[in-house]
Amino acid sequence: MVDYLFFYDMIVMAREVGNILYDLVLKNGLVVDPGNRILSELRVGVDGGRIVRVTAEPIKGRRELDCGGLAVAPGFVDIHAHEDKLTADGDIEPVITQRLLRQGVTTFIGGQCGIGPEDEDIYRQAYDQTGQPVNCALLTAHGSLRELAGAEDKYAPVSDGQLGIMERALRARLAAGSYGLSFGIRYIPGMDQRELLALTRVVRLYGGIVAAHIRDDCAAAPAAAAEFLEAGRQTGARLQISHIGSMAGFGQMGRVLALIDDAAAEGVDVMVDCYPYNAFCTYIGETTYDGDFLANYGNDITKIEITDGEYRGRIPSLEVFQRIRREHPEYLTVAHVMLPGEIDMALLHPRVLLGSDGILVNGAGHPRAAGAFPRFIRQYVTERRLLSLYQAIEKMSWLAANRLGLPKGRLSPGWDADLVVFDPARIRDNATYSEPGLLSAGFKYIILGGKIAVEDDVTIDGRLGRALLRQRY
């Protein structure tokens, strides 16, 4: 960032000498910027789509936004989200991204849980051509590599030849701008240690991150976490454990977090993400529901609801559940089975970042897709006072951006001018389990690249987002 700082120092001096206005100035707001350890009422100057000045001195802009009584923070960075799909016509309908924008997210990391675009280059091109609401960084999805190699049986290990194809494809995608690799080990149980380590070593060579939906939940979660942490020990790769609440939120959270801390103490670079809800969401046809799954979740089928079809709502019996699973494996389920105290334990841990993990199909799904970030502030900062606003913003912006090497998540000269302006007392999530797509509220401004995307909870410009490439900054 040395060149950026020098360049923008020159701009600042030139503007001061020539008395030229900045494009945009935000004034009178409380700047909450954990990346720079700032928590004061300051002015923020934006020019050319980047942060130019953060100062207590008077500065002028072509447009000045009065942020009195409001928080001014870096745009939120969602460390774990699921991107909108590319249609056969090459379009991307902004279902998830529209809802991310309206909860203050300006950048998200997609390609999660081993599920992502078959061709990342084509997806990024379509993303830029259509203009999407927020910025998108992609991990390479392990499932797409398996599909490319012809490994169709998710319950079987790959052959040496197939693994070689996967390794070569992964190298090419990392070289082309992928931010790392995501595994959905739970969804591809045939993956063995040989496959896990081989692909993790490739990512280590490129300096990316390796994220994983680990192999199992409930009583098996500690062993599943240990398996993934061992891959970090053996390869030196940077790890991200996905949505820990839905894996260990059944009484195992303390043990799993201790395993993570133990690995970190040994030098393993590992972080975690979690969403602020005590229900998980997945497709009814997924391996989550293989075998005697109900024993893990309290033996109460009525705690699992189906989001589509004749039995939309709580499922009346295991027989009905199994029939729907056979006939409509594409239906989403929401399982109200996690323990609230376990989710608190995770989200208060210093290695845990906020992720939405949102999925919506035909408008149905989980409210986390539209409400995770405002809900986190409302519940953990404003109402229950478990975290300070500064601590919450750190988990929602800087830590994730820094993890990915993005020039975002803090308000430094030369960095992208992605900002959110809001009243912490008014911010709220409106999405519910019955209406999971309802947009969040309480944002005065949401800014991408120095341009206003949302003003007073109204989308002004929903086409400012771009596909991001690693190692091009």
HUDA-V883805 format. One record per residue. N is the residue number from 0. RES is the residue in one small letter. PHI is phi in degrees with one decimal (NA if undefined). Layout:
n->N res->RES phi->PHI
n->N res->RES phi->PHI
This chain:
n->0 res->m phi->NA
n->1 res->v phi->-61.2
n->2 res->d phi->-63.2
n->3 res->y phi->-58.2
n->4 res->l phi->-62.3
n->5 res->f phi->-62.6
n->6 res->f phi->-61.1
n->7 res->y phi->-78.2
n->8 res->d phi->-62.6
n->9 res->m phi->-64.8
n->10 res->i phi->-63.3
n->11 res->v phi->-58.8
n->12 res->m phi->-63.8
n->13 res->a phi->-63.4
n->14 res->r phi->-70.3
n->15 res->e phi->-66.7
n->16 res->v phi->-67.3
n->17 res->g phi->-87.3
n->18 res->n phi->55.3
n->19 res->i phi->-91.0
n->20 res->l phi->-78.5
n->21 res->y phi->-73.9
n->22 res->d phi->-61.5
n->23 res->l phi->-148.7
n->24 res->v phi->-130.1
n->25 res->l phi->-103.5
n->26 res->k phi->-129.4
n->27 res->n phi->71.3
n->28 res->g phi->-95.6
n->29 res->l phi->-82.1
n->30 res->v phi->-80.1
n->31 res->v phi->-112.0
n->32 res->d phi->-133.9
n->33 res->p phi->-60.1
n->34 res->g phi->-61.0
n->35 res->n phi->-111.8
n->36 res->r phi->56.4
n->37 res->i phi->-112.9
n->38 res->l phi->-151.9
n->39 res->s phi->-151.5
n->40 res->e phi->-78.7
n->41 res->l phi->-138.1
n->42 res->r phi->-103.0
n->43 res->v phi->-119.7
n->44 res->g phi->-102.4
n->45 res->v phi->-123.3
n->46 res->d phi->-148.9
n->47 res->g phi->61.6
n->48 res->g phi->82.8
n->49 res->r phi->-128.8
n->50 res->i phi->-68.2
n->51 res->v phi->-114.5
n->52 res->r phi->-149.7
n->53 res->v phi->-128.6
n->54 res->t phi->-153.4
n->55 res->a phi->-88.5
n->56 res->e phi->-79.8
n->57 res->p phi->-64.7
n->58 res->i phi->-135.7
n->59 res->k phi->-118.2
n->60 res->g phi->-135.5
n->61 res->r phi->-59.3
n->62 res->r phi->-130.1
n->63 res->e phi->-118.2
n->64 res->l phi->-104.6
n->65 res->d phi->-82.0
n->66 res->c phi->-109.0
n->67 res->g phi->-56.7
n->68 res->g phi->78.0
n->69 res->l phi->-119.3
n->70 res->a phi->-90.5
n->71 res->v phi->-116.6
n->72 res->a phi->-136.9
n->73 res->p phi->-59.8
n->74 res->g phi->-55.8
n->75 res->f phi->-68.0
n->76 res->v phi->-118.2
n->77 res->d phi->-88.0
n->78 res->i phi->-71.7
n->79 res->h phi->-148.8
n->80 res->a phi->-138.4
n->81 res->h phi->-109.9
n->82 res->e phi->-69.3
n->83 res->d phi->-67.8
n->84 res->k phi->-78.1
n->85 res->l phi->-85.1
n->86 res->t phi->-80.6
n->87 res->a phi->-63.0
n->88 res->d phi->-85.4
n->89 res->g phi->82.9
n->90 res->d phi->-101.6
n->91 res->i phi->-128.8
n->92 res->e phi->-83.6
n->93 res->p phi->-78.4
n->94 res->v phi->-87.5
n->95 res->i phi->-68.4
n->96 res->t phi->-65.9
n->97 res->q phi->-61.5
n->98 res->r phi->-76.7
n->99 res->l phi->-63.7
n->100 res->l phi->-55.5
n->101 res->r phi->-74.4
n->102 res->q phi->-110.6
n->103 res->g phi->91.2
n->104 res->v phi->-78.3
n->105 res->t phi->-110.6
n->106 res->t phi->-144.7
n->107 res->f phi->-133.0
n->108 res->i phi->-110.6
n->109 res->g phi->-104.7
n->110 res->g phi->72.9
n->111 res->q phi->-90.9
n->112 res->c phi->57.5
n->113 res->g phi->74.9
n->114 res->i phi->-120.6
n->115 res->g phi->-169.4
n->116 res->p phi->-59.5
n->117 res->e phi->-65.6
n->118 res->d phi->-124.9
n->119 res->e phi->-67.9
n->120 res->d phi->-62.5
n->121 res->i phi->-64.5
n->122 res->y phi->-63.5
n->123 res->r phi->-64.3
n->124 res->q phi->-62.8
n->125 res->a phi->-64.5
n->126 res->y phi->-60.4
n->127 res->d phi->-72.4
n->128 res->q phi->-67.8
n->129 res->t phi->-82.6
n->130 res->g phi->71.1
n->131 res->q phi->-111.8
n->132 res->p phi->-65.1
n->133 res->v phi->-136.1
n->134 res->n phi->-75.2
n->135 res->c phi->-128.5
n->136 res->a phi->-112.3
n->137 res->l phi->-112.6
n->138 res->l phi->-91.7
n->139 res->t phi->-74.1
n->140 res->a phi->-87.8
n->141 res->h phi->-57.0
n->142 res->g phi->-61.4
n->143 res->s phi->-69.9
n->144 res->l phi->-68.2
n->145 res->r phi->-61.9
n->146 res->e phi->-63.0
n->147 res->l phi->-60.0
n->148 res->a phi->-84.8
n->149 res->g phi->77.2
n->150 res->a phi->-89.4
n->151 res->e phi->-86.3
n->152 res->d phi->-88.1
n->153 res->k phi->-70.3
n->154 res->y phi->-94.6
n->155 res->a phi->-118.6
n->156 res->p phi->-71.1
n->157 res->v phi->-84.5
n->158 res->s phi->-80.2
n->159 res->d phi->-60.6
n->160 res->g phi->-64.4
n->161 res->q phi->-64.5
n->162 res->l phi->-64.1
n->163 res->g phi->-62.4
n->164 res->i phi->-61.2
n->165 res->m phi->-64.6
n->166 res->e phi->-64.1
n->167 res->r phi->-66.1
n->168 res->a phi->-64.9
n->169 res->l phi->-64.7
n->170 res->r phi->-58.9
n->171 res->a phi->-63.7
n->172 res->r phi->-71.1
n->173 res->l phi->-65.0
n->174 res->a phi->-66.3
n->175 res->a phi->-86.6
n->176 res->g phi->127.6
n->177 res->s phi->-64.5
n->178 res->y phi->-90.7
n->179 res->g phi->150.3
n->180 res->l phi->-136.2
n->181 res->s phi->-118.1
n->182 res->f phi->-105.9
n->183 res->g phi->-114.4
n->184 res->i phi->-61.1
n->185 res->r phi->-60.3
n->186 res->y phi->-88.4
n->187 res->i phi->-130.0
n->188 res->p phi->-65.7
n->189 res->g phi->-74.2
n->190 res->m phi->-67.3
n->191 res->d phi->-104.7
n->192 res->q phi->-62.6
n->193 res->r phi->-58.4
n->194 res->e phi->-68.3
n->195 res->l phi->-59.5
n->196 res->l phi->-70.1
n->197 res->a phi->-61.3
n->198 res->l phi->-74.2
n->199 res->t phi->-64.5
n->200 res->r phi->-63.5
n->201 res->v phi->-61.8
n->202 res->v phi->-63.4
n->203 res->r phi->-58.5
n->204 res->l phi->-64.2
n->205 res->y phi->-96.2
n->206 res->g phi->76.1
n->207 res->g phi->-83.6
n->208 res->i phi->-108.9
n->209 res->v phi->-119.7
n->210 res->a phi->-103.9
n->211 res->a phi->-150.8
n->212 res->h phi->-81.4
n->213 res->i phi->-65.9
n->214 res->r phi->-67.3
n->215 res->d phi->-155.4
n->216 res->d phi->-123.5
n->217 res->c phi->52.5
n->218 res->a phi->-62.0
n->219 res->a phi->-86.6
n->220 res->a phi->-61.6
n->221 res->p phi->-58.8
n->222 res->a phi->-65.6
n->223 res->a phi->-66.1
n->224 res->a phi->-64.5
n->225 res->a phi->-62.0
n->226 res->e phi->-59.5
n->227 res->f phi->-70.9
n->228 res->l phi->-62.8
n->229 res->e phi->-63.7
n->230 res->a phi->-63.1
n->231 res->g phi->-67.9
n->232 res->r phi->-61.9
n->233 res->q phi->-78.5
n->234 res->t phi->-109.9
n->235 res->g phi->79.8
n->236 res->a phi->-73.8
n->237 res->r phi->-83.3
n->238 res->l phi->-112.9
n->239 res->q phi->-135.1
n->240 res->i phi->-89.1
n->241 res->s phi->-84.7
n->242 res->h phi->29.5
n->243 res->i phi->-61.9
n->244 res->g phi->-61.1
n->245 res->s phi->-81.0
n->246 res->m phi->-103.6
n->247 res->a phi->-125.0
n->248 res->g phi->-85.2
n->249 res->f phi->-126.0
n->250 res->g phi->115.8
n->251 res->q phi->-107.6
n->252 res->m phi->-60.8
n->253 res->g phi->-59.1
n->254 res->r phi->-65.6
n->255 res->v phi->-67.4
n->256 res->l phi->-63.0
n->257 res->a phi->-65.2
n->258 res->l phi->-62.5
n->259 res->i phi->-65.2
n->260 res->d phi->-63.8
n->261 res->d phi->-61.8
n->262 res->a phi->-64.8
n->263 res->a phi->-62.6
n->264 res->a phi->-63.5
n->265 res->e phi->-85.4
n->266 res->g phi->106.6
n->267 res->v phi->-72.4
n->268 res->d phi->-87.1
n->269 res->v phi->-135.5
n->270 res->m phi->-128.8
n->271 res->v phi->-139.8
n->272 res->d phi->-131.6
n->273 res->c phi->-157.9
n->274 res->y phi->-110.0
n->275 res->p phi->-88.9
n->276 res->y phi->-139.6
n->277 res->n phi->-108.4
n->278 res->a phi->-137.3
n->279 res->f phi->-103.5
n->280 res->c phi->-139.2
n->281 res->t phi->-159.4
n->282 res->y phi->-71.6
n->283 res->i phi->-65.9
n->284 res->g phi->-83.9
n->285 res->e phi->-74.3
n->286 res->t phi->-65.5
n->287 res->t phi->-51.6
n->288 res->y phi->-104.5
n->289 res->d phi->-73.5
n->290 res->g phi->61.8
n->291 res->d phi->-87.6
n->292 res->f phi->-63.6
n->293 res->l phi->-66.0
n->294 res->a phi->-61.7
n->295 res->n phi->-73.4
n->296 res->y phi->-113.9
n->297 res->g phi->86.9
n->298 res->n phi->55.0
n->299 res->d phi->-130.4
n->300 res->i phi->-64.5
n->301 res->t phi->-71.4
n->302 res->k phi->-80.7
n->303 res->i phi->-108.4
n->304 res->e phi->-111.0
n->305 res->i phi->-99.8
n->306 res->t phi->-100.5
n->307 res->d phi->-150.6
n->308 res->g phi->82.2
n->309 res->e phi->-59.7
n->310 res->y phi->-103.7
n->311 res->r phi->-54.7
n->312 res->g phi->116.3
n->313 res->r phi->-69.3
n->314 res->i phi->-84.6
n->315 res->p phi->-75.9
n->316 res->s phi->-157.3
n->317 res->l phi->-65.1
n->318 res->e phi->-62.9
n->319 res->v phi->-64.3
n->320 res->f phi->-55.9
n->321 res->q phi->-66.3
n->322 res->r phi->-67.8
n->323 res->i phi->-62.5
n->324 res->r phi->-62.4
n->325 res->r phi->-70.9
n->326 res->e phi->-87.6
n->327 res->h phi->-138.3
n->328 res->p phi->-63.5
n->329 res->e phi->-83.4
n->330 res->y phi->-71.5
n->331 res->l phi->-87.1
n->332 res->t phi->-120.2
n->333 res->v phi->-125.2
n->334 res->a phi->-107.8
n->335 res->h phi->-90.7
n->336 res->v phi->-129.8
n->337 res->m phi->-87.0
n->338 res->l phi->-91.7
n->339 res->p phi->-54.4
n->340 res->g phi->-63.1
n->341 res->e phi->-68.9
n->342 res->i phi->-67.6
n->343 res->d phi->-58.4
n->344 res->m phi->-57.1
n->345 res->a phi->-67.2
n->346 res->l phi->-69.0
n->347 res->l phi->-87.5
n->348 res->h phi->-75.8
n->349 res->p phi->-66.2
n->350 res->r phi->-94.1
n->351 res->v phi->-101.6
n->352 res->l phi->-103.0
n->353 res->l phi->-91.1
n->354 res->g phi->-138.4
n->355 res->s phi->-87.0
n->356 res->d phi->56.3
n->357 res->g phi->-77.8
n->358 res->i phi->-135.6
n->359 res->l phi->-131.5
n->360 res->v phi->-128.7
n->361 res->n phi->54.2
n->362 res->g phi->81.9
n->363 res->a phi->-103.3
n->364 res->g phi->152.8
n->365 res->h phi->-119.4
n->366 res->p phi->-64.7
n->367 res->r phi->-59.4
n->368 res->a phi->-62.7
n->369 res->a phi->-114.8
n->370 res->g phi->-134.1
n->371 res->a phi->-58.2
n->372 res->f phi->-73.5
n->373 res->p phi->-61.5
n->374 res->r phi->-61.5
n->375 res->f phi->-61.0
n->376 res->i phi->-65.7
n->377 res->r phi->-61.7
n->378 res->q phi->-78.3
n->379 res->y phi->-91.7
n->380 res->v phi->-106.5
n->381 res->t phi->-77.5
n->382 res->e phi->-87.5
n->383 res->r phi->-97.0
n->384 res->r phi->55.1
n->385 res->l phi->-85.1
n->386 res->l phi->-135.9
n->387 res->s phi->-78.4
n->388 res->l phi->-59.8
n->389 res->y phi->-58.2
n->390 res->q phi->-63.9
n->391 res->a phi->-65.9
n->392 res->i phi->-60.9
n->393 res->e phi->-59.8
n->394 res->k phi->-70.6
n->395 res->m phi->-99.5
n->396 res->s phi->-143.2
n->397 res->w phi->-60.6
n->398 res->l phi->-62.2
n->399 res->a phi->-70.9
n->400 res->a phi->-61.7
n->401 res->n phi->-63.9
n->402 res->r phi->-60.8
n->403 res->l phi->-94.4
n->404 res->g phi->72.2
n->405 res->l phi->-89.0
n->406 res->p phi->-80.3
n->407 res->k phi->-139.9
n->408 res->g phi->84.9
n->409 res->r phi->-152.8
n->410 res->l phi->-102.5
n->411 res->s phi->-109.7
n->412 res->p phi->-53.7
n->413 res->g phi->93.8
n->414 res->w phi->-88.5
n->415 res->d phi->-58.1
n->416 res->a phi->-86.5
n->417 res->d phi->-105.9
n->418 res->l phi->-139.5
n->419 res->v phi->-128.0
n->420 res->v phi->-128.0
n->421 res->f phi->-156.7
n->422 res->d phi->-98.1
n->423 res->p phi->-57.3
n->424 res->a phi->-79.3
n->425 res->r phi->-108.1
n->426 res->i phi->-63.4
n->427 res->r phi->-154.8
n->428 res->d phi->-96.7
n->429 res->n phi->-103.2
n->430 res->a phi->-66.9
n->431 res->t phi->-127.6
n->432 res->y phi->-68.3
n->433 res->s phi->-83.1
n->434 res->e phi->-132.5
n->435 res->p phi->-74.5
n->436 res->g phi->-97.8
n->437 res->l phi->-62.9
n->438 res->l phi->-73.1
n->439 res->s phi->-78.0
n->440 res->a phi->-144.7
n->441 res->g phi->108.6
n->442 res->f phi->-100.6
n->443 res->k phi->-75.3
n->444 res->y phi->-140.9
n->445 res->i phi->-128.6
n->446 res->i phi->-121.7
n->447 res->l phi->-121.3
n->448 res->g phi->54.7
n->449 res->g phi->80.5
n->450 res->k phi->-114.6
n->451 res->i phi->-77.6
n->452 res->a phi->-95.1
n->453 res->v phi->-134.5
n->454 res->e phi->-134.7
n->455 res->d phi->51.1
n->456 res->d phi->62.9
n->457 res->v phi->-121.5
n->458 res->t phi->-73.2
n->459 res->i phi->-90.4
n->460 res->d phi->-145.6
n->461 res->g phi->-101.0
n->462 res->r phi->-130.1
n->463 res->l phi->-94.0
n->464 res->g phi->-75.6
n->465 res->r phi->-135.0
n->466 res->a phi->-77.8
n->467 res->l phi->-103.3
n->468 res->l phi->-117.2
n->469 res->r phi->-72.7
n->470 res->q phi->65.8
n->471 res->r phi->-121.7
n->472 res->y phi->-105.8
